[in-house]
């Protein structure tokens, strides 16, 4: 069984390198950064499904149903609203300015300090978020597959990072647009097949499974307790702004959209992709409810188990071997999609925003050489962060990721909002980095003492809004009305 799973990893990796070979011919920096702006919108839309879901969705969303039922779907509804804002507000701006790095907008709107601040917070946000996603995949494969041969976690991590480094090294975003389609296919295949396997193993129909989930209370979708962090209005608003920040203000996700040939193509990609996500996320929640029913009927004690381990434990230890193989294929696909775009987007931000590569007085070959060294350096840093996280895995990782995002993406939300919705200029623009750092610190204090200060109120993911608002207020304080020409 373990050998079959490793063979799945090898075959899947070979497929990725085959795609890399086809997409990286005659690749240059424009290919790497924006795919020569020739990516078909429908390919980008389909591939972004896998990039958005990742291993965290595959493991944490179904596993978290045990504790939070279907309340996560409030966030998904918010996603739809957020994608509409991205398509109608942000994408027109990015295409109008012909941006390679979206943070160049902050430089044009405010100045150098704002530009660097936005880029820096993206680097921190994406590096931490993607490393957490990648770690979760490695953790599960390590626990259920590679530990059988006593292979240490660090060795598993090195192998995965080296593979991702190699297949993104030359073609960059052009390769990723196409490998994402492969990853989406295997991820969705794993989802659908597991929904089929579980009822079959319990000898019941999908309708019977739904009735059992409902009777056990797992299908509860809307929490009406406004004090609770899972209150449904908080979830919807938070989901909207999580999407705006973690997709619309995120170079990784936007770089794929900007590789489309024009704005209408990119908008079609965004609208179709967001509609599909509504369906897919409800399927993940249904899968989570099925896992809870299965565990109850098989006498599996989920209370003593980390929520991220519920799905793999059932897939490997209780379901037929074919289910475990299916799960591994989906997990491998999710793992690669968690990191490949990150390596490319971080390399892009450092090359464009910090090194200003477009204006370098160097040959094309020299620029490519610099870009490749940066790509390798980011891969090493990514590996170190994954190994560091391995000591702190103690909760549903999707909530940890969103909590981290509340602190790191908040300043980006404030910066872009101030630029888009005011006409003021930053009189003391050099203070922007200090405001962007102070806002998350104040949010941390608010979050820590909110129950005491606000009569039991607990912040959920809406802390992101508070963070963005504090940044916005700080920028207003150092700004002045725009002078008329």
Buried (B, 14 or more C-beta within 10 A) or exposed (E): EBEEBBEBBEEBBEEBBEBBEEBBEEBBBBBBBBBBBEBBBBBBBBBBBBBBBBBBBBBBBBBBBBBBBBBBBBBBBBBBBBBBBBBEBBBEBBBEEEBBBBBBBBBEBBBEBBBBBBBBBBBBBBBBBBBBBBBBBBBBBBBBBBBEEEBEBBEBBBBBBEBBBBBBBBBBBBBBBBBBBBBBBBBBBBBBBBBEBBBEBBEBEEEEBBBBBEEEEBBBBBBEEEEBBBBBBBBBBBBBBBBBBBBBBBBBBBBBBBBBBEBEBBBBBBBBBBEBBEEBBBBBBBBBBBBBBBBEEEEBEBEEBBBBBBBBBBBBEBBEEEBBBBBBBBBBBBBBBBBBBBBBBBBBBBBBBBBEBEEEEEEEEEBBEBBBEBBEEBBEBBBEBBBEBBEEBEBBBBBBBBBBBBBBBBBBBBBBBBBEEBEBBBEBBEBBBBBBBBBBEBBBEBBEEBEEEEEEBBBBBBBBBBBBBBBBEBBBEBBEEEEEE
